[in-house]
Amino acid sequence: MLSWVLTFLIIAIIAGVLGFTGIAVASAEIAKVIFFIFIVLFIVSLIMQLVNKR
């Protein structure tokens, strides 16, 4: 999942440098959404591991 975030972030940076602001903004937003989904899934996984150890 982090590889998708990095991919969209690189697309956003390249598009921003080349002047394609619409594509840059869209790619950055997609990267942010995927990153927050990753963080939520990571926290849920961490909590599940702690619950299962007991």
C-alpha positions as MATLAB code, in Angstrom:
seq = 'MLSWVLTFLIIAIIAGVLGFTGIAVASAEIAKVIFFIFIVLFIVSLIMQLVNKR';
ca = [
       0.000    0.000    0.000;
       2.855    2.360    0.699;
       4.176    1.724   -2.782;
       0.908    3.112   -4.187;
       1.300    6.195   -2.014;
       4.832    6.743   -3.278;
       3.721    6.198   -6.876;
       0.958    8.787   -6.673;
       3.242   11.172   -4.801;
       5.867   10.935   -7.543;
       3.176   11.449  -10.197;
       1.969   14.525   -8.305;
       5.479   15.976   -8.067;
       6.248   15.382  -11.748;
       2.880   16.778  -12.839;
       3.378   19.821  -10.619;
       6.810   20.503  -12.083;
       5.478   20.188  -15.614;
       2.568   22.533  -14.876;
      -0.292   20.046  -14.898;
      -1.838   21.344  -11.694;
      -5.106   19.416  -12.002;
      -3.333   16.099  -12.282;
      -0.911   17.066   -9.515;
      -3.716   17.936   -7.107;
      -5.666   14.783   -7.929;
      -2.611   12.561   -7.493;
      -1.720   14.213   -4.194;
      -5.263   13.726   -2.896;
      -5.245   10.058   -3.898;
      -1.885    9.611   -2.168;
      -3.250   11.223    1.005;
      -6.353    9.032    1.044;
      -4.379    5.836    0.515;
      -1.889    6.880    3.200;
      -4.646    7.467    5.769;
      -6.246    4.125    4.892;
      -2.842    2.506    5.456;
      -2.494    4.214    8.849;
      -5.966    3.070    9.946;
      -5.316   -0.509    8.843;
      -1.939   -0.468   10.585;
      -3.488    0.691   13.867;
      -6.264   -1.910   13.633;
      -3.684   -4.608   12.955;
      -1.578   -3.442   15.898;
      -4.574   -3.513   18.237;
      -5.580   -6.965   17.019;
      -2.064   -8.263   17.707;
      -2.136   -6.865   21.239;
      -5.570   -8.372   21.923;
      -4.541  -11.796   20.600;
      -1.402  -11.932   22.765;
      -3.502  -11.922   25.923;
];
